Amino acid sequence: MVARTPHPRATRRRPQEAAISTPLTPASQAFADGLVAEDDALAAARVRAEEVGVSAITPGAGATLCFLASALGARSVVEIGTGTGVSALWLLRGMRPDGVLTTVDVEAEHQRLARTGFTQAGIPAARVRTIAGAALDVLPRLTDGHYDLVVVDGDRREYAAYLDEALRLLRPGGVVVLDHALGGGRVADPAQRDEQTVAVRDLVHGVAEREDLVPVLLPVGDGLLAATKR
């Protein structure tokens, strides 16, 4: 039997399957991360994060948060996961001068270290409200529809619940950002089936399918999943 040659259209990729050139080399990534320099307060906060074993947001991802806060003219922001204040300092840099950041973390000691960084950066105490506690206990006490931006860097197994709370807190046109959306490369690999990875993967797909959100997955840091509330 003579093998039939497939019709050209049978092997043609659909547009969404076409190969896309992404020449982002490590050197390009380092160049992008260094485009907006970190000041002494941010550098010190990053050192404190390393000392206590906290995974701080990368400079490129931090600059992205700063950009979003600035573009939104953010006056009221919620952060889940204070750490030692690296992401908070980036957010405060982009927020309005009269803006207030509410940041939540289960580790009171980490928040104490973060407040050291805020003082070092000259941030007035009235601009940052630190709340120690589990996010899912704290968030229901915050005001509906009051916030411009919600940033999530907490327990990835709870991301779906954080998203529900974030959408309640956001005003129309507000933005939610979830860090670690690529999970160190594990989210894109369907063979990876651990609880955290599956939770994030399901969330990414779920956000993409929602009609009340306008999403984008930014490949900066460990991945930032951002979505505007319609």
Buried (B, 14 or more C-beta within 10 A) or exposed (E): EEEEEEEEEEEEEEEEEEEEEEEEEEEEBEEBBEEBEBEEBBBBBBEBBEEEEBBBBBBBBBBBBBBBBBEBEBBBBBBBBBBBBBBBBBBBBBBBEEBBBBBBBBBEEBBEBBBBBBEBBEBEEEBBEBBBEBBBEBBEEBEEEBBBBBBBBBBBEBBBBBBEBBBBBBBEEBBBBBBBBBBEEBBEEEEBEEEBBBBBBEBBEBBEEBEEBBBEBBEBBBBBBBBBBE
